[in-house]
Amino acid sequence: MKRRKFLQITATSTVTVLVAGGVWRSYDRGVWSTGTGAAYEPWQTWREDSPSGALALVRAAILASNPHNTQPWLFQIKGSQIDVYADTSRQLGAMDPYLREMRIGLGCALENMLLTAQAQGYSVQLTRVPGRLTTQYSTDMQRVATLNLSPNTSPNLSPDTSPNASPSALYDAIPNRHTNRAAYDLQRAISAETLTSLVVNTRDYPELKLFLFDGAEARQLFSEGTLAATAAIIADDTMSHDGDRWFRSSWKELQTQRSGVYIDASGLSWAMRSFVKMLPSTSAEMRHQSWLNMTKTALATSPIFGLIAVQDLYDQPQALQAGQLWQRIHLWATTQGLAMQPLNQLPEMVDREQQLGKAPTTANFLEQLTKDAAWKPTFAFRLGYPTTEALPSARRPVEEVVVNA
């Protein structure tokens, strides 16, 4: 064989191997698998089996918003009764030392359950368990609420034929609600009528107050405070470490854990997500810088910021109600074609300063922002019209979160 021919064959073989390797790596890293696989099945199958009664409520509950996608819930079904528990093994450590955000996530699940009960023609008695949130908590399951269902029709009728079934637009939005972390459209204003409709959702929660900031000065102050809180969290090694525990570095890991934060729901474009997936695992420093940069983009492209405030920051029922309200307004926003994203760095820093016995710098900042010392912000978010579709986050199946009575 001549040398030139040998080199041509060698070069062609090398290119073939490299291309094949690149195709395999792109498959292995989930470049072509966004939103697919077992980790995403609950979004597609939550109504396929047409379950009735308590199990239908749990199927809806697991699609609720929750902090860092920890999915900190467990459910125990006893006939027509459902006990809802906090799974403290899925806590965020120093990011949520009082398990306040965990309770908010559980409140989100409660709201989905109430909407589903209504849609299936059941009346519900919801009991929130009283209690104080402290840094000293049991590692056992902690019951936070109980729902008792009362069928309004013959148990022989299916939910679809029940004359008392009352599906709502919010119920229909449950599988379509996703956190949108991309840039929002600043050129498209949100009307005063739309904001009034949003506020109407608070009328069932007299122990909560909703603050909205659409003026330039207030938005700037919110942005500066949120960026400062983000930088403080990154600089706190313990907070960073505890938050990083929920970051999923690969598609395979996501499919195994079915929880946590993954790049697909980050708000990046498909091209950028694909590029990052093909890279070796990134360092914590790179992820933190990326989070800071994405927070800057989120703040710069948001026409409205908001706070959900309570009268007592560490009262368990009020934290649950805050979660119910967040879930409700996020579902409402979905029906209006609006995007929403939690931006909870400020409330997280309030808890951290309280835990460490430091001066309440962040709490004082929030009081300056709201101009109302009687209300304590427990949840922060942004609102706007989307520039791109939000993608779902992974979910654990019902079988993993229902415990035996």
Solvent accessible surface area in square Angstrom, and as a share of the most:
residue,aa,sasa,rsa
1,M,170,0.76
2,K,166,0.71
3,R,187,0.68
4,R,188,0.69
5,K,111,0.47
6,F,111,0.46
7,L,85,0.42
8,Q,100,0.44
9,I,78,0.39
10,T,61,0.36
11,A,56,0.44
12,T,90,0.52
13,S,55,0.36
14,T,66,0.38
15,V,88,0.51
16,T,80,0.47
17,V,103,0.59
18,L,124,0.62
19,V,88,0.50
20,A,59,0.46
21,G,39,0.37
22,G,29,0.28
23,V,94,0.54
24,W,154,0.54
25,R,86,0.31
26,S,10,0.06
27,Y,130,0.49
28,D,39,0.20
29,R,38,0.14
30,G,0,0.00
31,V,7,0.04
32,W,166,0.58
33,S,15,0.10
34,T,35,0.20
35,G,20,0.19
36,T,70,0.40
37,G,34,0.33
38,A,32,0.25
39,A,0,0.00
40,Y,3,0.01
41,E,91,0.41
42,P,13,0.08
43,W,14,0.05
44,Q,106,0.47
45,T,44,0.26
46,W,18,0.06
47,R,113,0.41
48,E,124,0.56
49,D,97,0.50
50,S,77,0.50
51,P,21,0.13
52,S,61,0.39
53,G,13,0.13
54,A,9,0.07
55,L,67,0.34
56,A,5,0.04
57,L,0,0.00
58,V,0,0.00
59,R,37,0.13
60,A,0,0.00
61,A,0,0.00
62,I,4,0.02
63,L,0,0.00
64,A,0,0.00
65,S,11,0.07
66,N,22,0.11
67,P,17,0.11
68,H,55,0.25
69,N,13,0.07
70,T,1,0.01
71,Q,0,0.00
72,P,1,0.00
73,W,0,0.00
74,L,19,0.10
75,F,0,0.00
76,Q,20,0.09
77,I,47,0.24
78,K,93,0.39
79,G,67,0.64
80,S,59,0.38
81,Q,53,0.23
82,I,0,0.00
83,D,5,0.02
84,V,0,0.00
85,Y,27,0.10
86,A,0,0.00
87,D,21,0.11
88,T,6,0.04
89,S,79,0.51
90,R,38,0.14
91,Q,45,0.20
92,L,4,0.02
93,G,21,0.20
94,A,6,0.04
95,M,5,0.02
96,D,2,0.01
97,P,7,0.05
98,Y,23,0.09
99,L,2,0.01
100,R,1,0.00
101,E,6,0.02
102,M,3,0.01
103,R,12,0.04
104,I,5,0.03
105,G,0,0.00
106,L,0,0.00
107,G,0,0.00
108,C,1,0.01
109,A,0,0.00
110,L,0,0.00
111,E,1,0.01
112,N,0,0.00
113,M,0,0.00
114,L,44,0.22
115,L,6,0.03
116,T,2,0.01
117,A,0,0.00
118,Q,81,0.36
119,A,7,0.05
120,Q,20,0.09
121,G,3,0.02
122,Y,44,0.17
123,S,52,0.33
124,V,45,0.26
125,Q,121,0.54
126,L,41,0.20
127,T,64,0.37
128,R,69,0.25
129,V,29,0.17
130,P,107,0.67
131,G,32,0.31
132,R,143,0.52
133,L,9,0.05
134,T,64,0.37
135,T,48,0.28
136,Q,156,0.69
137,Y,74,0.28
138,S,56,0.36
139,T,120,0.70
140,D,101,0.52
141,M,80,0.36
142,Q,34,0.15
143,R,104,0.38
144,V,0,0.00
145,A,0,0.00
146,T,12,0.07
147,L,0,0.00
148,N,51,0.26
149,L,11,0.05
150,S,58,0.37
151,P,74,0.46
152,N,73,0.37
153,T,37,0.22
154,S,47,0.30
155,P,118,0.74
156,N,141,0.72
157,L,80,0.40
158,S,55,0.35
159,P,24,0.15
160,D,132,0.69
161,T,85,0.50
162,S,10,0.07
163,P,105,0.66
164,N,70,0.36
165,A,27,0.21
166,S,50,0.33
167,P,80,0.51
168,S,32,0.21
169,A,66,0.51
170,L,22,0.11
171,Y,13,0.05
172,D,67,0.35
173,A,5,0.04
174,I,0,0.00
175,P,29,0.18
176,N,93,0.48
177,R,5,0.02
178,H,35,0.16
179,T,21,0.12
180,N,6,0.03
181,R,77,0.28
182,A,8,0.06
183,A,32,0.25
184,Y,6,0.02
185,D,43,0.22
186,L,81,0.40
187,Q,167,0.74
188,R,134,0.49
189,A,89,0.69
190,I,20,0.10
191,S,51,0.33
192,A,73,0.57
193,E,128,0.57
194,T,26,0.15
195,L,27,0.13
196,T,84,0.49
197,S,50,0.32
198,L,0,0.00
199,V,68,0.39
200,V,66,0.38
201,N,17,0.09
202,T,23,0.13
203,R,186,0.68
204,D,98,0.51
205,Y,13,0.05
206,P,110,0.69
207,E,64,0.29
208,L,11,0.06
209,K,75,0.32
210,L,23,0.12
211,F,22,0.09
212,L,48,0.24
213,F,17,0.07
214,D,84,0.43
215,G,37,0.35
216,A,81,0.63
217,E,152,0.68
218,A,29,0.23
219,R,60,0.22
220,Q,101,0.45
221,L,43,0.21
222,F,0,0.00
223,S,17,0.11
224,E,90,0.41
225,G,7,0.07
226,T,0,0.00
227,L,51,0.26
228,A,63,0.49
229,A,6,0.04
230,T,0,0.00
231,A,48,0.37
232,A,40,0.31
233,I,3,0.01
234,I,43,0.22
235,A,81,0.63
236,D,28,0.15
237,D,119,0.62
238,T,69,0.40
239,M,0,0.00
240,S,13,0.09
241,H,125,0.56
242,D,26,0.13
243,G,17,0.16
244,D,37,0.19
245,R,117,0.43
246,W,10,0.03
247,F,61,0.25
248,R,19,0.07
249,S,50,0.32
250,S,26,0.17
251,W,48,0.17
252,K,123,0.52
253,E,56,0.25
254,L,1,0.01
255,Q,31,0.14
256,T,103,0.60
257,Q,84,0.37
258,R,58,0.21
259,S,0,0.00
260,G,3,0.03
261,V,58,0.33
262,Y,16,0.06
263,I,23,0.12
264,D,3,0.02
265,A,14,0.11
266,S,16,0.10
267,G,27,0.26
268,L,52,0.26
269,S,70,0.45
270,W,123,0.43
271,A,66,0.51
272,M,92,0.41
273,R,21,0.08
274,S,13,0.09
275,F,121,0.50
276,V,43,0.25
277,K,10,0.04
278,M,65,0.29
279,L,58,0.29
280,P,101,0.64
281,S,81,0.52
282,T,36,0.21
283,S,51,0.33
284,A,33,0.26
285,E,126,0.57
286,M,113,0.50
287,R,56,0.20
288,H,29,0.13
289,Q,91,0.40
290,S,48,0.31
291,W,84,0.29
292,L,32,0.16
293,N,71,0.36
294,M,50,0.22
295,T,4,0.02
296,K,96,0.41
297,T,68,0.39
298,A,3,0.02
299,L,9,0.05
300,A,68,0.53
301,T,27,0.16
302,S,0,0.00
303,P,22,0.14
304,I,6,0.03
305,F,1,0.00
306,G,0,0.00
307,L,0,0.00
308,I,0,0.00
309,A,0,0.00
310,V,2,0.01
311,Q,96,0.43
312,D,45,0.24
313,L,21,0.11
314,Y,28,0.11
315,D,29,0.15
316,Q,10,0.05
317,P,24,0.15
318,Q,15,0.07
319,A,3,0.02
320,L,0,0.00
321,Q,12,0.05
322,A,0,0.00
323,G,0,0.00
324,Q,3,0.01
325,L,0,0.00
326,W,1,0.00
327,Q,0,0.00
328,R,52,0.19
329,I,0,0.00
330,H,3,0.01
331,L,0,0.00
332,W,22,0.08
333,A,0,0.00
334,T,37,0.21
335,T,54,0.31
336,Q,86,0.38
337,G,44,0.42
338,L,11,0.05
339,A,6,0.04
340,M,0,0.00
341,Q,22,0.10
342,P,36,0.22
343,L,5,0.03
344,N,15,0.08
345,Q,8,0.04
346,L,3,0.02
347,P,1,0.01
348,E,5,0.02
349,M,20,0.09
350,V,17,0.10
351,D,0,0.00
352,R,22,0.08
353,E,19,0.09
354,Q,104,0.46
355,Q,71,0.32
356,L,83,0.41
357,G,68,0.65
358,K,126,0.53
359,A,71,0.55
360,P,74,0.47
361,T,90,0.52
362,T,14,0.08
363,A,37,0.29
364,N,85,0.43
365,F,37,0.16
366,L,3,0.02
367,E,79,0.35
368,Q,107,0.47
369,L,8,0.04
370,T,12,0.07
371,K,174,0.74
372,D,37,0.19
373,A,55,0.43
374,A,68,0.53
375,W,41,0.14
376,K,84,0.35
377,P,10,0.06
378,T,1,0.01
379,F,9,0.04
380,A,0,0.00
381,F,0,0.00
382,R,0,0.00
383,L,0,0.00
384,G,0,0.00
385,Y,24,0.09
386,P,51,0.32
387,T,83,0.48
388,T,66,0.38
389,E,144,0.64
390,A,21,0.16
391,L,44,0.22
392,P,21,0.13
393,S,28,0.18
394,A,2,0.01
395,R,8,0.03
396,R,17,0.06
397,P,25,0.16
398,V,13,0.07
399,E,132,0.59
400,E,91,0.41
401,V,0,0.00
402,V,48,0.27
403,V,39,0.23
404,N,143,0.73
405,A,96,0.74
